[in-house]
Amino acid sequence: MRSGRSISLLVAAALLSGCGLWGGEAEVEPTKLVSFDAEKQVDVLWSAQVGAGPGSMYHQFVPAVGDVNLFAADREGEVVALSRDAGRKVWDADLEMTLSGGIGAGFGVVVVASEDGEVVALDSDSGEELWRSKVSSEVVAQPQVNAELVVVQVINGQVTALDRVTGEHRWTFDSQIPQLSLRGTSAPVLVANVTLTGFANGKLVAIDNATGNALWEQRIALAEGRSELERIVDIDGRPLLFNGLVYVSSYQGRLMALNPRGAQMVWAQDYSSYRGLAAGFGNIYAISADDEISAFDAGSSASVWHQDALRYRRLTSPVSLGDTVAVADAEGYLHFVSQIDGHFVARYNFDGSGVFSDPVVVDDTLYVFSNDGKLAALKLN
């Protein structure tokens, strides 16, 4: 009998490749790209190489952007700091361990985690190792940092808080998760007093940062269907805080807006997604499980526009860049669509190795990290 983790890997491979889980369905080909008249141009400010990169297995190796430097890591344990203005290497550290997720940074520390559940904090100025701490299992999502805590979500359904300065264990919140789930977890939203995060059981939970106890929980999706595959309702995308509300989506579930003070539902739409969300122009932007981009009115949930020309291209989570929504795909293309009506504005062939890492936008600069380790800063003009 397969373990829950093995089944999780198998399900993810099937979903992300477009193949049937048991081999009974034909492979779904990614939609071919159509030509259009570009309205804007992508300019590369700089590019750099980060070790061997995260690799071509599904991953969540998201870089972290600080005030001055950008931090990234490859799967083999190389962590680098690059200057945001020129991509110049400031420092690098070889941890000699297999990393499994994104990189977190803030308040003077850079945090990575291994597939064995080892969490390592480095000094953000020098790369010097500050501490190591062990959690119960693999960490695949980006660690989160605030003034007091480092919070990591573990693939077995636990969320663990460590002391930012010493790495000592503060608390662990344990959520019961189903045996069958997608490969991945939500990255928590860490604010001063509360951690918000979603789980494979379809629940969004607010955790008290002082005690590790649940303040409230809200079911985003209800497992339905006869088979275990039909009952998967993971929340793998990071919740989004926008205009005083929390927005979250789930696989085979719903896209929902909540009041964070009491978890009251403001609106909900049936929608299947395992990606994060973006916001802009009064809209919420989501990527469906079939890789369609949708825009919903943030206040009312009304459909604003829908772009289906990138179906099955294995898109990243969306980001808002100027007046566009930007996504990357598994073939290494960057796509930019209008926030107003969803039409294509620009396209850029970034790296043939593909992009699984979610892009990051800071100060109208787009940072993109390819599977082979190409990290670049780009502008859209």
Residue pairs with C-beta under 8 A, 6 or more apart in sequence:
2 10
4 177
4 178
4 179
4 180
4 181
5 155
5 156
7 179
7 180
7 181
8 155
8 180
8 181
8 182
8 183
9 183
10 21
11 21
11 180
11 181
11 182
11 183
11 229
11 232
12 58
12 182
12 183
12 184
13 19
13 58
13 183
14 20
14 21
15 182
15 274
15 289
16 58
16 183
16 314
17 27
18 27
18 28
18 29
18 30
18 312
19 25
19 27
19 28
20 26
21 229
28 312
29 312
30 311
30 312
30 313
30 314
30 329
30 330
30 331
31 309
31 310
31 311
31 312
31 313
33 333
33 347
34 309
36 343
36 344
36 347
38 344
38 345
38 346
38 347
39 345
39 346
40 324
40 336
40 345
40 346
40 380
40 381
41 346
41 380
41 381
42 334
42 336
42 346
42 348
42 378
42 379
42 380
43 378
43 379
43 380
43 381
44 376
44 377
44 378
45 87
45 365
45 376
45 377
45 378
45 379
46 86
46 87
46 376
46 377
47 87
47 374
47 375
47 376
47 377
48 80
48 82
48 87
48 89
48 374
48 375
48 376
49 373
49 374
49 375
50 72
50 73
50 74
50 78
50 80
50 369
50 373
50 374
50 375
51 73
51 74
51 75
51 76
51 78
51 80
51 373
52 74
52 75
52 76
52 78
52 372
52 373
53 74
53 75
53 353
53 369
53 370
53 371
53 372
53 373
53 374
54 61
54 74
54 75
54 356
54 357
54 369
54 371
54 373
55 75
55 371
56 353
56 354
56 356
56 371
58 183
58 184
58 356
59 75
59 100
59 101
59 140
59 356
59 357
60 101
60 102
60 140
60 141
60 142
60 184
60 187
60 356
60 357
60 358
61 72
61 73
61 74
61 75
61 99
61 101
61 102
61 103
61 356
61 357
61 369
62 102
62 103
62 142
62 187
62 357
62 358
62 360
62 369
63 70
63 71
63 72
63 102
63 103
63 357
63 360
63 367
63 369
63 375
64 70
64 71
64 72
64 102
64 103
64 104
64 105
64 106
64 110
64 142
64 360
65 71
65 84
65 105
65 360
65 362
65 367
66 84
66 105
66 106
66 124
68 83
68 84
69 81
69 82
69 83
69 84
69 90
69 124
70 81
70 82
70 83
70 84
70 87
70 367
70 375
70 377
71 79
71 80
71 81
71 82
71 103
71 105
71 110
71 124
72 79
72 80
72 82
72 103
72 369
72 375
73 79
73 80
73 99
73 103
73 112
74 99
74 373
75 98
75 99
75 100
76 98
76 99
77 94
77 95
77 96
77 97
77 98
77 99
77 114
78 92
78 93
78 94
78 95
79 92
79 93
79 94
79 95
79 103
79 110
79 112
79 122
79 127
80 89
80 91
80 92
80 93
81 89
81 90
81 91
81 92
81 110
81 124
81 127
82 88
82 89
82 90
82 375
83 90
84 362
84 365
84 377
87 375
87 376
87 377
91 126
91 127
92 127
93 122
93 127
93 128
93 129
95 112
95 120
95 129
97 114
97 116
97 118
97 120
98 114
98 115
98 116
99 112
99 113
99 114
99 115
100 113
100 114
100 115
100 138
100 139
100 140
101 112
101 113
101 139
101 140
101 141
101 142
101 143
102 141
102 142
102 143
102 187
102 357
103 110
103 111
103 112
103 142
103 143
104 110
104 111
104 112
104 142
104 143
104 144
104 145
104 150
105 111
105 124
105 145
106 145
106 146
107 145
107 146
107 147
107 164
108 123
108 124
108 125
109 121
109 122
109 123
109 124
109 130
109 145
109 150
109 164
110 121
110 122
110 123
110 124
110 127
111 119
111 120
111 121
111 122
111 143
111 145
111 150
111 152
112 119
112 120
112 122
112 143
113 119
113 120
113 135
113 138
113 139
113 143
113 152
114 120
114 138
114 139
115 138
116 138
117 134
117 135
117 136
117 137
117 138
117 139
117 154
118 132
118 133
118 134
118 135
119 132
119 133
119 134
119 135
119 139
119 143
119 150
119 152
119 162
119 167
120 129
120 131
120 132
121 129
121 130
121 131
121 132
121 150
121 164
121 167
122 128
122 129
122 130
123 129
123 130
130 167
131 166
131 167
132 167
133 162
133 167
133 168
133 169
135 152
135 154
135 158
135 160
136 154
136 156
136 158
136 160
136 172
137 154
137 155
137 156
137 158
138 154
138 155
139 152
139 153
139 154
139 155
140 155
140 183
140 184
140 185
141 152
141 153
141 184
141 185
141 186
141 187
141 188
141 238
142 187
143 150
143 151
143 152
144 150
144 151
144 152
144 187
144 188
144 189
144 190
144 195
145 151
145 164
145 190
146 164
146 190
146 191
146 192
146 209
147 164
147 192
148 163
148 164
148 209
149 161
149 162
149 163
149 164
149 170
149 190
149 209
150 161
150 162
150 163
150 164
150 167
151 159
151 160
151 161
151 162
151 188
151 190
151 195
152 159
152 160
152 162
153 159
153 185
153 186
153 187
153 188
153 197
154 160
154 185
155 185
156 177
157 174
157 175
157 176
157 177
157 199
157 200
157 201
158 172
158 173
158 174
158 175
159 172
159 173
159 175
159 188
159 195
159 197
159 207
160 169
160 171
160 172
160 173
161 169
161 170
161 171
161 172
161 195
161 209
161 212
162 168
162 169
162 170
163 169
163 170
170 212
171 211
171 212
172 212
173 205
173 207
173 212
173 213
173 214
175 199
175 201
175 203
175 205
176 201
177 199
177 200
177 201
178 200
178 201
178 223
178 228
178 231
178 232
179 228
180 228
180 229
180 231
180 232
181 200
181 232
181 234
182 200
182 232
182 234
182 236
182 251
182 274
184 234
184 236
184 274
185 199
185 200
185 236
186 197
186 198
186 199
186 235
186 236
186 237
186 238
186 239
187 197
187 238
187 276
188 195
188 196
188 197
188 238
189 195
189 196
189 197
189 238
189 239
189 240
189 241
189 246
190 209
191 241
192 209
193 208
193 209
193 210
194 206
194 207
194 208
194 209
194 215
194 260
195 206
195 207
195 209
196 204
196 205
196 206
196 207
196 239
196 241
196 246
196 260
197 204
197 205
197 207
197 239
198 204
198 205
198 220
198 234
198 235
198 236
198 237
198 239
198 248
198 250
199 205
199 234
199 235
200 232
200 233
200 234
200 235
201 223
201 233
202 219
202 220
202 221
202 222
202 223
202 233
202 234
202 235
202 250
202 253
203 217
203 218
203 219
203 220
203 235
204 217
204 218
204 220
204 235
204 239
204 246
204 248
204 256
204 258
204 263
205 214
205 216
205 217
206 214
206 215
206 216
206 217
206 260
206 263
207 213
207 214
207 215
208 214
208 215
216 262
216 263
217 263
218 256
218 258
218 263
218 265
220 233
220 235
220 248
220 249
220 250
220 253
220 254
220 256
221 233
221 235
221 250
221 251
221 252
221 253
221 254
222 233
222 253
223 231
223 232
223 233
224 230
224 231
225 231
230 252
232 251
232 252
233 250
233 251
233 252
233 253
234 250
234 251
234 274
235 248
235 249
235 250
235 251
235 253
236 251
236 274
236 275
237 248
237 249
237 273
237 274
237 275
237 276
237 277
237 317
238 276
238 277
238 317
239 246
239 247
239 248
240 246
240 247
240 248
240 276
240 277
240 278
240 279
240 284
241 247
241 260
242 279
242 284
242 298
243 279
243 298
244 259
244 260
245 257
245 258
245 259
245 260
245 266
245 298
246 257
246 258
246 259
246 260
247 255
247 256
247 257
247 258
247 277
247 279
247 284
247 298
248 255
248 256
248 258
248 277
249 255
249 256
249 271
249 273
249 275
249 277
249 286
250 272
250 273
251 272
251 273
251 274
251 289
252 272
252 289
253 270
253 271
253 272
254 268
254 269
254 270
254 271
255 268
255 269
255 271
255 273
255 277
255 284
255 286
255 296
255 301
256 265
256 267
256 268
256 269
257 265
257 266
257 267
257 268
257 284
257 298
257 301
258 264
258 265
258 266
259 266
267 300
267 301
268 301
269 296
269 301
271 286
271 288
271 294
272 288
272 289
272 290
273 286
273 287
273 288
273 289
274 289
275 286
275 287
275 315
275 316
275 317
275 318
275 358
276 317
276 318
276 358
277 284
277 285
277 286
277 317
277 318
278 284
278 285
278 317
278 318
278 319
278 320
278 325
279 285
279 298
279 320
280 320
280 325
280 339
281 323
281 339
281 340
282 297
282 298
282 299
283 295
283 296
283 297
283 298
283 304
283 339
284 295
284 296
284 297
284 298
285 293
285 294
285 295
285 318
285 320
285 325
285 339
286 293
286 294
286 296
286 318
287 293
287 294
287 315
287 316
287 317
287 318
287 327
288 294
290 311
290 312
291 310
291 311
291 312
291 313
291 314
291 315
291 329
292 306
292 307
292 308
292 310
292 311
293 306
293 307
293 308
293 310
293 315
293 318
293 325
293 327
293 337
293 342
294 303
294 305
294 306
294 307
295 303
295 304
295 305
295 306
295 325
295 339
295 342
296 302
296 303
296 304
297 303
297 304
305 340
305 341
305 342
306 342
307 337
307 342
307 343
309 344
310 327
310 329
310 335
313 329
313 330
313 331
313 333
314 329
314 330
314 354
314 356
315 327
315 328
315 329
315 335
316 327
316 328
316 329
316 355
316 356
316 357
316 358
316 359
317 327
317 358
317 359
318 325
318 326
318 327
319 325
319 326
319 327
319 358
319 359
319 360
319 361
319 366
320 326
320 339
320 361
321 336
321 361
321 364
321 366
321 380
322 364
322 380
323 338
323 339
323 340
324 336
324 337
324 338
324 339
324 345
324 346
324 380
325 336
325 337
325 338
325 339
325 342
326 334
326 335
326 336
326 359
326 361
326 366
326 380
327 334
327 335
327 359
328 334
328 335
328 350
328 355
328 357
328 359
328 368
329 335
329 354
329 355
330 354
330 355
330 356
331 352
331 354
332 349
332 350
332 351
332 352
332 353
332 354
332 355
332 370
333 347
333 348
333 349
333 350
334 347
334 348
334 350
334 355
334 359
334 366
334 368
334 378
335 344
335 346
335 347
336 344
336 345
336 346
336 347
336 348
336 380
337 343
337 344
337 345
338 344
338 345
345 380
346 380
348 378
350 368
350 370
350 374
350 376
351 370
351 371
351 372
351 374
353 370
353 371
353 372
353 374
354 370
354 371
355 368
355 369
355 370
355 371
356 371
357 368
357 369
357 370
357 371
359 366
359 367
359 368
360 366
360 367
361 367
364 379
365 377
365 378
365 379
366 377
366 378
366 379
366 380
367 375
367 376
367 377
367 378
368 375
368 376
368 378
369 375
